[in-house]
């Protein structure tokens, strides 16, 4: 990570930025936020995704996949 990347590291992401980081579409990201699968916060009228919510979501996905694999075996 370059020094420039560190300066532009945001603690909160727009829904679009978070979707881009996960490699999914904006509509799916909004659906995940609405379902509560991905944490979000509201600041005034703005909806933001905490940057650390994305790794937690991925960990949940991995756990659920692992549990499915174990129950299938």
Protein Blocks (a to p, Z undefined) as FASTA:
>chain_A
ZZklmmmpcfbdcfklmmmmnopafklmmmmmmnomagcddehjbccddfklmmmmmmmm
mmmmmmmmmmmZZ
